[in-house]
């Protein structure tokens, strides 16, 4: 998470906290207002019920007699009553007080001592003073139509610039009422009127203000604590984030440096590799050149042996034959010696020929590898007196002179090793080919010559392997089933590069 993202999160959290605390406060205040209204209504209701009980008591007695005074003068609305005013035996004057009259007087007392206003009223008042005002008229109409479900009406109203809870409870006509109210045509169960009670809200509001103040203060404190907590936590997290970002940056830098280092090293390695490869190439070229030189030298020596030494020996043989004939008549002993010399010279000629053939073997222009190997087999038989066979696949044709030379030299080397180190009496050479590769195998009996730890053998085997490689092939030297050695060489028909071909051919 980035730094900006964190800021947004913290602001959102603060907003949520504010909404939560504000919501709780609003709900509490609303509940409080409802309760305030409810308690005012209960106060009005209980005042009404008390009035009702007193009135019932008074009505139950058909009104009560009280001393007639200035505060309680005889009720002119009762003037039709025969015993409105009576005199006690001791001479005190008493007057009849009807329930409404009593209620009015009680309400007047209450208003003075409690601020609670009460009024007995009716839509059709006997006493015009009891007439209902607008609100009371509405309330009485509501009760008249709503009974028995609606048993009271209450609401908050303004009167003389003061707020009041106004309450209206019904006064239902009972049996006791009828003795004074029959003329108006009421029957039991009718609404005669009601008692309206007004509870001043000011004192309740004063108490509520205090509550509201303490509630707002308390909630604000909780809100502030929460905000401080969020801000503090936010700052700590921001610090962590900044630290983490810094660490990450450092790590990235380190990583980059490492990457650069790796790239640098890789570059160096590539350079070294290129150098090494070119060195290896140089070396291979050099080795090839060495092989080519040695091949050329051998051919030169072979040609010299054949042309020069062979010619001279032939000349010597002819001369010695002539000498032998001359001596035939003169001395039998000398003639026999000359014949001996002639034979020795002929043997030398044969050996020179086979030597020269060995040195310049594959005369590609006049025959190729198969006749060369046939000749090699024959001379091996003659020279070493061992059993040597050659079995080429029918119509095998090796066009490439470089392959011919290499395969010939590998065969030559294998034969030399078999005779010199393997003490072989039997050597079998086979040459085959398919679409992909030539296969040459030289199987010899006797000992496994690859095991002999001779320096020249080692060199010979290495050169063998090198020749195979130069043709893109390989040499495998293994032990024969009945002892001895099998040298097998495989080289692809398609040569890897023309360069080597021409190199070997030079
Ligand atoms: C002793 C006679 C008497 C009895 C009993 C009596 N009243 Fe009345 N009442 C009066 C007189 C007289 C007035 C009108 C003068 C006044 O305001 O006192 C009046 C007024 C009222 C008023 C006020 C409205 C107006 O018409 O001025 C109501 C409401 C009322 N009576 C209801 C009742 C009910 C309900 C009962 C039965 C529970 C009852 N009274 C029993 C005599 C009586």
Boltz pocket constraint, residues with backbone or C-beta under 6 A from the ligand:
constraints:
  - pocket:
      binder: B
      contacts: [[A, 55], [A, 56], [A, 58], [A, 59], [A, 62], [A, 63], [A, 75], [A, 77], [A, 78], [A, 97], [A, 98], [A, 99], [A, 100], [A, 101], [A, 120], [A, 121], [A, 122], [A, 124], [A, 125], [A, 126], [A, 127], [A, 128], [A, 130], [A, 171], [A, 172], [A, 173], [A, 174], [A, 176], [A, 177], [A, 178], [A, 179], [A, 180], [A, 181], [A, 192], [A, 193], [A, 194]]
      max_distance: 6.0
